[in-house]
Amino acid sequence: MNEATVVGFSKRSTRSPLFSDQQIRQVAGRSSNDIANWVKTTARQSGVSVRSLPNQKFFKAVSRLSDGVVDLDPVEELLVALGRAGVITSFQRGLLQVHYLR
């Protein structure tokens, strides 16, 4: 399990997402590389980034010992951060992640 925080946001945002579900579906219909580029660009434009927490090694060790290892790549971590920042909804994040991984 990778733990990341959103720079500039201390809690999950309650603001409306910047994109409609229809817009996200259009992005999700693209190639994995195009989705990755969209995620990176959107994060940069929104001022969202990922940074490691001091306890990240501990979290990974506990996750590995519990057979619950989930390693997110940098694009997936940015998707989580965009969701936490309120830029996209959890539904939109899931949709993008599924299509990114296909």
MOPAC internal coordinates of N, CA, C and O (Angstrom, degrees):
PM7 1SCF
backbone

  N    0.0000 0     0.00 0     0.00 0    0    0    0
  C    1.4438 1     0.00 0     0.00 0    1    0    0
  C    1.5144 1   108.39 1     0.00 0    2    1    0
  O    1.2310 1   120.09 1   -56.44 1    3    2    1
  N    1.2721 1   117.44 1   123.56 1    3    2    1
  C    1.4536 1   122.54 1   176.57 1    5    3    2
  C    1.5116 1   108.87 1   -93.51 1    6    5    3
  O    1.2310 1   120.61 1   -49.52 1    7    6    5
  N    1.2921 1   116.45 1   130.48 1    7    6    5
  C    1.4536 1   121.23 1   176.98 1    9    7    6
  C    1.5190 1   107.46 1  -106.12 1   10    9    7
  O    1.2310 1   120.55 1   -46.60 1   11   10    9
  N    1.2972 1   116.56 1   133.40 1   11   10    9
  C    1.4580 1   121.37 1   179.70 1   13   11   10
  C    1.5103 1   108.97 1  -142.09 1   14   13   11
  O    1.2310 1   120.93 1   -27.55 1   15   14   13
  N    1.3002 1   115.83 1   152.45 1   15   14   13
  C    1.4569 1   120.03 1   175.71 1   17   15   14
  C    1.5134 1   108.48 1  -116.95 1   18   17   15
  O    1.2310 1   121.51 1   -22.54 1   19   18   17
  N    1.2900 1   114.72 1   157.46 1   19   18   17
  C    1.4499 1   120.78 1   179.09 1   21   19   18
  C    1.5166 1   107.51 1   -95.64 1   22   21   19
  O    1.2310 1   120.54 1   -56.08 1   23   22   21
  N    1.3088 1   116.57 1   123.92 1   23   22   21
  C    1.4513 1   120.71 1   179.11 1   25   23   22
  C    1.5223 1   108.14 1   -71.14 1   26   25   23
  O    1.2310 1   120.45 1   -51.02 1   27   26   25
  N    1.3136 1   116.75 1   128.98 1   27   26   25
  C    1.4535 1   121.33 1   177.69 1   29   27   26
  C    1.5148 1   113.65 1    95.46 1   30   29   27
  O    1.2310 1   119.60 1   173.97 1   31   30   29
  N    1.3282 1   118.36 1    -6.03 1   31   30   29
  C    1.4460 1   122.00 1   179.15 1   33   31   30
  C    1.5150 1   108.41 1  -133.97 1   34   33   31
  O    1.2310 1   120.16 1   -53.04 1   35   34   33
  N    1.3395 1   117.31 1   126.96 1   35   34   33
  C    1.4499 1   119.22 1  -179.78 1   37   35   34
  C    1.5145 1   112.08 1   -92.81 1   38   37   35
  O    1.2310 1   119.72 1   155.26 1   39   38   37
  N    1.3292 1   118.15 1   -24.74 1   39   38   37
  C    1.4534 1   122.46 1   179.36 1   41   39   38
  C    1.5101 1   108.74 1  -132.48 1   42   41   39
  O    1.2310 1   121.34 1    -9.32 1   43   42   41
  N    1.3235 1   115.05 1   170.68 1   43   42   41
  C    1.4617 1   119.03 1   173.96 1   45   43   42
  C    1.5148 1   108.46 1   -62.07 1   46   45   43
  O    1.2310 1   121.08 1   -43.37 1   47   46   45
  N    1.2992 1   115.55 1   136.63 1   47   46   45
  C    1.4557 1   120.99 1  -178.24 1   49   47   46
  C    1.5227 1   110.19 1   -78.74 1   50   49   47
  O    1.2310 1   120.99 1   -32.87 1   51   50   49
  N    1.3264 1   115.71 1   147.13 1   51   50   49
  C    1.4606 1   120.41 1   177.60 1   53   51   50
  C    1.5220 1   111.09 1  -107.72 1   54   53   51
  O    1.2310 1   119.78 1  -172.29 1   55   54   53
  N    1.3163 1   118.02 1     7.71 1   55   54   53
  C    1.4576 1   120.96 1  -179.88 1   57   55   54
  C    1.5270 1   110.32 1   -75.38 1   58   57   55
  O    1.2310 1   121.14 1   -17.34 1   59   58   57
  N    1.3139 1   115.42 1   162.66 1   59   58   57
  C    1.4598 1   121.06 1   179.30 1   61   59   58
  C    1.5235 1   109.75 1   -68.61 1   62   61   59
  O    1.2310 1   120.53 1   -36.18 1   63   62   61
  N    1.3416 1   116.58 1   143.82 1   63   62   61
  C    1.4704 1   118.68 1   177.72 1   65   63   62
  C    1.5178 1   110.60 1   -64.25 1   66   65   63
  O    1.2310 1   121.06 1   -25.71 1   67   66   65
  N    1.3093 1   115.59 1   154.29 1   67   66   65
  C    1.4570 1   121.49 1  -178.38 1   69   67   66
  C    1.5212 1   113.22 1   -77.57 1   70   69   67
  O    1.2310 1   120.52 1   161.38 1   71   70   69
  N    1.3339 1   116.60 1   -18.62 1   71   70   69
  C    1.4575 1   121.05 1  -173.50 1   73   71   70
  C    1.5188 1   110.51 1  -123.51 1   74   73   71
  O    1.2310 1   121.11 1   -35.07 1   75   74   73
  N    1.3277 1   115.48 1   144.93 1   75   74   73
  C    1.4624 1   120.22 1   175.05 1   77   75   74
  C    1.5288 1   108.81 1   -79.65 1   78   77   75
  O    1.2310 1   120.87 1   -17.62 1   79   78   77
  N    1.3301 1   115.94 1   162.38 1   79   78   77
  C    1.4636 1   119.58 1   176.57 1   81   79   78
  C    1.5260 1   110.64 1   -60.98 1   82   81   79
  O    1.2310 1   120.26 1   145.20 1   83   82   81
  N    1.3102 1   117.10 1   -34.80 1   83   82   81
  C    1.4673 1   120.88 1   179.26 1   85   83   82
  C    1.5352 1   110.77 1   -63.60 1   86   85   83
  O    1.2310 1   120.60 1   136.68 1   87   86   85
  N    1.3261 1   116.46 1   -43.32 1   87   86   85
  C    1.4702 1   119.74 1   178.06 1   89   87   86
  C    1.5273 1   110.79 1   -62.05 1   90   89   87
  O    1.2310 1   120.77 1   138.66 1   91   90   89
  N    1.3269 1   116.13 1   -41.34 1   91   90   89
  C    1.4654 1   120.30 1  -179.42 1   93   91   90
  C    1.5277 1   110.43 1   -67.86 1   94   93   91
  O    1.2310 1   119.96 1   142.25 1   95   94   93
  N    1.3246 1   117.69 1   -37.75 1   95   94   93
  C    1.4736 1   120.31 1   176.68 1   97   95   94
  C    1.5339 1   110.81 1   -61.08 1   98   97   95
  O    1.2310 1   120.52 1   142.89 1   99   98   97
  N    1.3191 1   116.61 1   -37.11 1   99   98   97
  C    1.4650 1   119.75 1   177.76 1  101   99   98
  C    1.5259 1   110.71 1   -64.77 1  102  101   99
  O    1.2310 1   120.47 1   138.11 1  103  102  101
  N    1.3154 1   116.70 1   -41.89 1  103  102  101
  C    1.4693 1   120.39 1   177.59 1  105  103  102
  C    1.5239 1   109.66 1   -65.56 1  106  105  103
  O    1.2310 1   120.24 1   137.01 1  107  106  105
  N    1.3361 1   117.15 1   -42.99 1  107  106  105
  C    1.4634 1   121.79 1  -177.95 1  109  107  106
  C    1.5291 1   112.26 1   -63.48 1  110  109  107
  O    1.2310 1   119.99 1   156.86 1  111  110  109
  N    1.3127 1   117.63 1   -23.14 1  111  110  109
  C    1.4557 1   121.19 1   179.12 1  113  111  110
  C    1.5154 1   114.08 1   -78.15 1  114  113  111
  O    1.2310 1   120.52 1   176.30 1  115  114  113
  N    1.3055 1   116.60 1    -3.70 1  115  114  113
  C    1.4675 1   121.13 1  -179.17 1  117  115  114
  C    1.5284 1   110.55 1   -87.36 1  118  117  115
  O    1.2310 1   120.61 1     0.72 1  119  118  117
  N    1.3168 1   116.43 1  -179.28 1  119  118  117
  C    1.4653 1   121.36 1   177.59 1  121  119  118
  C    1.5249 1   110.32 1   -71.99 1  122  121  119
  O    1.2310 1   120.96 1   -17.49 1  123  122  121
  N    1.3204 1   115.76 1   162.51 1  123  122  121
  C    1.4705 1   121.00 1   178.91 1  125  123  122
  C    1.5226 1   111.46 1   -58.37 1  126  125  123
  O    1.2310 1   120.59 1   140.50 1  127  126  125
  N    1.3292 1   116.47 1   -39.50 1  127  126  125
  C    1.4617 1   120.85 1   179.44 1  129  127  126
  C    1.5288 1   110.81 1   -64.85 1  130  129  127
  O    1.2310 1   120.36 1   138.87 1  131  130  129
  N    1.3307 1   116.91 1   -41.13 1  131  130  129
  C    1.4673 1   120.58 1   178.04 1  133  131  130
  C    1.5203 1   111.58 1   -66.01 1  134  133  131
  O    1.2310 1   120.56 1   141.01 1  135  134  133
  N    1.3419 1   116.53 1   -38.99 1  135  134  133
  C    1.4658 1   120.24 1   177.29 1  137  135  134
  C    1.5244 1   109.61 1   -63.07 1  138  137  135
  O    1.2310 1   120.29 1   135.36 1  139  138  137
  N    1.3298 1   117.06 1   -44.64 1  139  138  137
  C    1.4675 1   121.18 1   179.44 1  141  139  138
  C    1.5220 1   110.68 1   -59.75 1  142  141  139
  O    1.2310 1   120.43 1   135.83 1  143  142  141
  N    1.3271 1   116.79 1   -44.17 1  143  142  141
  C    1.4688 1   120.12 1   178.88 1  145  143  142
  C    1.5224 1   111.36 1   -63.83 1  146  145  143
  O    1.2310 1   119.99 1   140.42 1  147  146  145
  N    1.3385 1   117.63 1   -39.58 1  147  146  145
  C    1.4623 1   121.61 1   178.46 1  149  147  146
  C    1.5306 1   110.24 1   -63.33 1  150  149  147
  O    1.2310 1   120.67 1   136.00 1  151  150  149
  N    1.3306 1   116.33 1   -44.00 1  151  150  149
  C    1.4691 1   121.22 1  -179.55 1  153  151  150
  C    1.5244 1   110.16 1   -61.89 1  154  153  151
  O    1.2310 1   120.03 1   132.94 1  155  154  153
  N    1.3176 1   117.54 1   -47.06 1  155  154  153
  C    1.4673 1   121.34 1  -179.36 1  157  155  154
  C    1.5259 1   111.22 1   -63.04 1  158  157  155
  O    1.2310 1   120.42 1   136.40 1  159  158  157
  N    1.3206 1   116.80 1   -43.60 1  159  158  157
  C    1.4653 1   121.10 1   179.79 1  161  159  158
  C    1.5247 1   111.11 1   -65.46 1  162  161  159
  O    1.2310 1   120.28 1   135.08 1  163  162  161
  N    1.3258 1   117.07 1   -44.92 1  163  162  161
  C    1.4630 1   121.57 1  -179.79 1  165  163  162
  C    1.5228 1   110.71 1   -63.22 1  166  165  163
  O    1.2310 1   120.22 1   137.99 1  167  166  165
  N    1.3201 1   117.19 1   -42.01 1  167  166  165
  C    1.4658 1   120.59 1   178.66 1  169  167  166
  C    1.5258 1   110.25 1   -62.98 1  170  169  167
  O    1.2310 1   120.43 1   134.82 1  171  170  169
  N    1.3062 1   116.79 1   -45.18 1  171  170  169
  C    1.4647 1   120.88 1  -179.50 1  173  171  170
  C    1.5300 1   110.32 1   -62.31 1  174  173  171
  O    1.2310 1   120.22 1   133.75 1  175  174  173
  N    1.3430 1   117.19 1   -46.25 1  175  174  173
  C    1.4621 1   121.28 1  -179.18 1  177  175  174
  C    1.5289 1   112.24 1   -66.93 1  178  177  175
  O    1.2310 1   120.31 1   151.72 1  179  178  177
  N    1.3198 1   117.00 1   -28.28 1  179  178  177
  C    1.4665 1   121.56 1  -178.93 1  181  179  178
  C    1.5217 1   112.70 1   -90.24 1  182  181  179
  O    1.2310 1   120.45 1   175.38 1  183  182  181
  N    1.3336 1   116.74 1    -4.62 1  183  182  181
  C    1.4648 1   120.29 1  -179.08 1  185  183  182
  C    1.5190 1   113.05 1    73.31 1  186  185  183
  O    1.2310 1   120.58 1  -152.02 1  187  186  185
  N    1.3250 1   116.51 1    27.98 1  187  186  185
  C    1.4617 1   121.92 1  -178.72 1  189  187  186
  C    1.5206 1   108.60 1  -105.84 1  190  189  187
  O    1.2310 1   120.87 1   -46.91 1  191  190  189
  N    1.3165 1   115.93 1   133.09 1  191  190  189
  C    1.4630 1   120.67 1   175.78 1  193  191  190
  C    1.5158 1   109.00 1  -144.12 1  194  193  191
  O    1.2310 1   121.08 1   -10.51 1  195  194  193
  N    1.3115 1   115.53 1   169.49 1  195  194  193
  C    1.4575 1   122.26 1  -178.76 1  197  195  194
  C    1.5154 1   108.20 1  -115.16 1  198  197  195
  O    1.2310 1   121.42 1   -44.10 1  199  198  197
  N    1.2995 1   114.88 1   135.90 1  199  198  197
  C    1.4691 1   118.92 1   173.15 1  201  199  198
  C    1.5149 1   108.24 1  -136.01 1  202  201  199
  O    1.2310 1   120.87 1   -29.13 1  203  202  201
  N    1.2952 1   115.94 1   150.87 1  203  202  201
  C    1.4538 1   121.20 1  -177.99 1  205  203  202
  C    1.5164 1   110.52 1   -73.30 1  206  205  203
  O    1.2310 1   121.66 1   -35.48 1  207  206  205
  N    1.3132 1   114.43 1   144.52 1  207  206  205
  C    1.4626 1   120.18 1   173.75 1  209  207  206
  C    1.5202 1   108.96 1   -86.06 1  210  209  207
  O    1.2310 1   120.08 1   -26.49 1  211  210  209
  N    1.3193 1   117.45 1   153.51 1  211  210  209
  C    1.4741 1   119.12 1   179.57 1  213  211  210
  C    1.5292 1   113.10 1   -59.03 1  214  213  211
  O    1.2310 1   120.27 1   150.58 1  215  214  213
  N    1.3194 1   117.08 1   -29.42 1  215  214  213
  C    1.4668 1   120.87 1  -177.16 1  217  215  214
  C    1.5213 1   113.46 1   -91.86 1  218  217  215
  O    1.2310 1   119.49 1  -167.94 1  219  218  217
  N    1.3116 1   118.58 1    12.06 1  219  218  217
  C    1.4595 1   121.16 1  -173.95 1  221  219  218
  C    1.5254 1   112.92 1   -58.05 1  222  221  219
  O    1.2310 1   119.54 1   138.85 1  223  222  221
  N    1.3184 1   118.48 1   -41.15 1  223  222  221
  C    1.4629 1   120.76 1   179.02 1  225  223  222
  C    1.5257 1   110.64 1   -62.62 1  226  225  223
  O    1.2310 1   120.73 1   140.56 1  227  226  225
  N    1.3315 1   116.21 1   -39.44 1  227  226  225
  C    1.4602 1   120.95 1   177.80 1  229  227  226
  C    1.5256 1   110.44 1   -63.16 1  230  229  227
  O    1.2310 1   120.30 1   132.85 1  231  230  229
  N    1.3452 1   117.03 1   -47.15 1  231  230  229
  C    1.4642 1   121.34 1   179.88 1  233  231  230
  C    1.5245 1   111.32 1   -58.89 1  234  233  231
  O    1.2310 1   120.68 1   137.89 1  235  234  233
  N    1.3244 1   116.30 1   -42.11 1  235  234  233
  C    1.4628 1   120.10 1   179.57 1  237  235  234
  C    1.5230 1   111.30 1   -65.45 1  238  237  235
  O    1.2310 1   120.40 1   139.53 1  239  238  237
  N    1.3337 1   116.85 1   -40.47 1  239  238  237
  C    1.4664 1   120.59 1   179.68 1  241  239  238
  C    1.5224 1   110.85 1   -64.40 1  242  241  239
  O    1.2310 1   120.05 1   134.63 1  243  242  241
  N    1.3177 1   117.52 1   -45.37 1  243  242  241
  C    1.4617 1   121.39 1   178.57 1  245  243  242
  C    1.5218 1   110.22 1   -62.58 1  246  245  243
  O    1.2310 1   120.63 1   136.70 1  247  246  245
  N    1.3164 1   116.40 1   -43.30 1  247  246  245
  C    1.4612 1   121.15 1   179.41 1  249  247  246
  C    1.5251 1   110.81 1   -61.51 1  250  249  247
  O    1.2310 1   120.68 1   136.11 1  251  250  249
  N    1.3152 1   116.31 1   -43.89 1  251  250  249
  C    1.4718 1   121.23 1  -179.61 1  253  251  250
  C    1.5276 1   110.62 1   -64.14 1  254  253  251
  O    1.2310 1   120.35 1   138.17 1  255  254  253
  N    1.3357 1   116.94 1   -41.83 1  255  254  253
  C    1.4621 1   120.89 1  -179.43 1  257  255  254
  C    1.5261 1   112.32 1   -68.03 1  258  257  255
  O    1.2310 1   120.13 1   153.05 1  259  258  257
  N    1.3088 1   117.36 1   -26.95 1  259  258  257
  C    1.4629 1   120.52 1  -179.24 1  261  259  258
  C    1.5293 1   112.30 1   -92.80 1  262  261  259
  O    1.2310 1   120.41 1  -170.19 1  263  262  261
  N    1.3222 1   116.82 1     9.81 1  263  262  261
  C    1.4658 1   122.32 1  -177.66 1  265  263  262
  C    1.5213 1   112.21 1    57.31 1  266  265  263
  O    1.2310 1   120.69 1  -151.77 1  267  266  265
  N    1.3054 1   116.28 1    28.23 1  267  266  265
  C    1.4570 1   120.48 1   179.27 1  269  267  266
  C    1.5095 1   111.48 1  -116.69 1  270  269  267
  O    1.2310 1   120.43 1  -141.82 1  271  270  269
  N    1.3147 1   116.79 1    38.18 1  271  270  269
  C    1.4563 1   121.14 1  -174.79 1  273  271  270
  C    1.5262 1   110.17 1   -69.63 1  274  273  271
  O    1.2310 1   121.48 1   -55.69 1  275  274  273
  N    1.3050 1   114.78 1   124.31 1  275  274  273
  C    1.4560 1   121.46 1   174.98 1  277  275  274
  C    1.5176 1   106.42 1  -132.26 1  278  277  275
  O    1.2310 1   120.83 1   -70.30 1  279  278  277
  N    1.3171 1   116.02 1   109.70 1  279  278  277
  C    1.4590 1   120.42 1   178.68 1  281  279  278
  C    1.5183 1   108.85 1  -105.13 1  282  281  279
  O    1.2310 1   121.30 1   -63.68 1  283  282  281
  N    1.3117 1   115.11 1   116.32 1  283  282  281
  C    1.4588 1   120.58 1   177.34 1  285  283  282
  C    1.5167 1   109.34 1   -92.22 1  286  285  283
  O    1.2310 1   120.76 1   -38.61 1  287  286  285
  N    1.3149 1   116.16 1   141.39 1  287  286  285
  C    1.4556 1   118.68 1   175.01 1  289  287  286
  C    1.5319 1   108.23 1   -82.26 1  290  289  287
  O    1.2310 1   119.56 1    -7.85 1  291  290  289
  N    1.3257 1   118.45 1   172.15 1  291  290  289
  C    1.4718 1   120.54 1  -176.11 1  293  291  290
  C    1.5336 1   114.39 1   -57.33 1  294  293  291
  O    1.2310 1   119.89 1   145.35 1  295  294  293
  N    1.3307 1   117.82 1   -34.65 1  295  294  293
  C    1.4662 1   120.38 1   179.04 1  297  295  294
  C    1.5246 1   109.86 1   -68.47 1  298  297  295
  O    1.2310 1   120.37 1   136.90 1  299  298  297
  N    1.3235 1   116.90 1   -43.10 1  299  298  297
  C    1.4621 1   120.50 1   178.49 1  301  299  298
  C    1.5327 1   111.16 1   -64.12 1  302  301  299
  O    1.2310 1   120.66 1   141.67 1  303  302  301
  N    1.3297 1   116.34 1   -38.33 1  303  302  301
  C    1.4613 1   119.62 1   176.84 1  305  303  302
  C    1.5309 1   110.84 1   -63.75 1  306  305  303
  O    1.2310 1   120.45 1   140.91 1  307  306  305
  N    1.3355 1   116.74 1   -39.09 1  307  306  305
  C    1.4665 1   120.00 1   176.72 1  309  307  306
  C    1.5252 1   111.00 1   -65.57 1  310  309  307
  O    1.2310 1   120.10 1   143.10 1  311  310  309
  N    1.3272 1   117.41 1   -36.90 1  311  310  309
  C    1.4598 1   119.87 1   176.73 1  313  311  310
  C    1.5267 1   110.86 1   -61.12 1  314  313  311
  O    1.2310 1   120.35 1   136.91 1  315  314  313
  N    1.3173 1   116.93 1   -43.09 1  315  314  313
  C    1.4680 1   121.17 1   177.35 1  317  315  314
  C    1.5225 1   109.60 1   -62.09 1  318  317  315
  O    1.2310 1   120.48 1   135.54 1  319  318  317
  N    1.3253 1   116.68 1   -44.46 1  319  318  317
  C    1.4660 1   120.89 1  -179.60 1  321  319  318
  C    1.5264 1   111.20 1   -64.22 1  322  321  319
  O    1.2310 1   119.87 1   140.69 1  323  322  321
  N    1.3270 1   117.85 1   -39.31 1  323  322  321
  C    1.4684 1   120.86 1   177.57 1  325  323  322
  C    1.5258 1   110.92 1   -63.84 1  326  325  323
  O    1.2310 1   120.90 1   142.50 1  327  326  325
  N    1.3199 1   115.89 1   -37.50 1  327  326  325
  C    1.4614 1   119.86 1   176.30 1  329  327  326
  C    1.5149 1   111.88 1   -66.37 1  330  329  327
  O    1.2310 1   120.40 1   135.40 1  331  330  329
  N    1.3168 1   116.85 1   -44.60 1  331  330  329
  C    1.4693 1   120.88 1   179.51 1  333  331  330
  C    1.5256 1   111.81 1   -63.69 1  334  333  331
  O    1.2310 1   120.85 1   147.86 1  335  334  333
  N    1.3236 1   115.98 1   -32.14 1  335  334  333
  C    1.4614 1   120.68 1  -179.64 1  337  335  334
  C    1.5281 1   111.93 1   -80.53 1  338  337  335
  O    1.2310 1   120.38 1   170.97 1  339  338  337
  N    1.3278 1   116.88 1    -9.03 1  339  338  337
  C    1.4571 1   120.28 1   179.75 1  341  339  338
  C    1.5150 1   114.35 1    83.65 1  342  341  339
  O    1.2310 1   120.47 1  -169.17 1  343  342  341
  N    1.3244 1   116.70 1    10.83 1  343  342  341
  C    1.4629 1   120.79 1   178.98 1  345  343  342
  C    1.5335 1   109.44 1   -72.06 1  346  345  343
  O    1.2310 1   120.65 1   141.23 1  347  346  345
  N    1.3337 1   116.35 1   -38.77 1  347  346  345
  C    1.4591 1   122.28 1   176.02 1  349  347  346
  C    1.5261 1   108.14 1  -130.31 1  350  349  347
  O    1.2310 1   120.70 1   -21.30 1  351  350  349
  N    1.3292 1   116.27 1   158.70 1  351  350  349
  C    1.4599 1   120.65 1   178.02 1  353  351  350
  C    1.5254 1   109.93 1   -84.16 1  354  353  351
  O    1.2310 1   120.44 1   -10.57 1  355  354  353
  N    1.3167 1   116.75 1   169.43 1  355  354  353
  C    1.4611 1   119.74 1   177.92 1  357  355  354
  C    1.5309 1   110.42 1   -65.01 1  358  357  355
  O    1.2310 1   120.11 1   143.77 1  359  358  357
  N    1.3334 1   117.40 1   -36.23 1  359  358  357
  C    1.4624 1   120.65 1   175.89 1  361  359  358
  C    1.5269 1   110.20 1   -61.29 1  362  361  359
  O    1.2310 1   120.62 1   134.35 1  363  362  361
  N    1.3257 1   116.42 1   -45.65 1  363  362  361
  C    1.4608 1   120.82 1  -179.62 1  365  363  362
  C    1.5181 1   110.95 1   -64.48 1  366  365  363
  O    1.2310 1   120.39 1   139.50 1  367  366  365
  N    1.3218 1   116.86 1   -40.50 1  367  366  365
  C    1.4677 1   120.64 1   178.02 1  369  367  366
  C    1.5190 1   110.70 1   -61.17 1  370  369  367
  O    1.2310 1   120.77 1   133.99 1  371  370  369
  N    1.3287 1   116.14 1   -46.01 1  371  370  369
  C    1.4654 1   120.07 1   179.47 1  373  371  370
  C    1.5162 1   112.24 1   -61.81 1  374  373  371
  O    1.2310 1   120.92 1   136.86 1  375  374  373
  N    1.3113 1   115.85 1   -43.14 1  375  374  373
  C    1.4609 1   120.62 1   179.43 1  377  375  374
  C    1.5294 1   111.13 1   -61.41 1  378  377  375
  O    1.2310 1   120.97 1   133.53 1  379  378  377
  N    1.3227 1   115.75 1   -46.47 1  379  378  377
  C    1.4642 1   119.50 1   178.93 1  381  379  378
  C    1.5220 1   111.56 1   -64.44 1  382  381  379
  O    1.2310 1   120.26 1   139.34 1  383  382  381
  N    1.3254 1   117.12 1   -40.66 1  383  382  381
  C    1.4532 1   120.38 1  -178.38 1  385  383  382
  C    1.5309 1   111.51 1   -66.07 1  386  385  383
  O    1.2310 1   120.19 1   136.79 1  387  386  385
  N    1.3182 1   117.24 1   -43.21 1  387  386  385
  C    1.4654 1   120.29 1   178.47 1  389  387  386
  C    1.5244 1   110.96 1   -60.42 1  390  389  387
  O    1.2310 1   120.72 1   134.08 1  391  390  389
  N    1.3184 1   116.23 1   -45.92 1  391  390  389
  C    1.4710 1   118.90 1  -178.75 1  393  391  390
  C    1.5230 1   112.05 1   -73.35 1  394  393  391
  O    1.2310 1   119.91 1   150.38 1  395  394  393
  N    1.3154 1   117.77 1   -29.62 1  395  394  393
  C    1.4693 1   121.19 1   175.85 1  397  395  394
  C    1.5339 1   110.18 1   -65.17 1  398  397  395
  O    1.2310 1   120.51 1   141.10 1  399  398  397
  N    1.3200 1   116.64 1   -38.90 1  399  398  397
  C    1.4716 1   121.29 1  -176.05 1  401  399  398
  C    1.5273 1   113.87 1   -81.49 1  402  401  399
  O    1.2310 1   119.72 1   169.54 1  403  402  401
  N    1.3044 1   118.13 1   -10.46 1  403  402  401
  C    1.4815 1   119.33 1  -177.06 1  405  403  402
  C    1.4987 1   112.45 1   -71.22 1  406  405  403
  O    1.2310 1   120.10 1   180.00 1  407  406  405

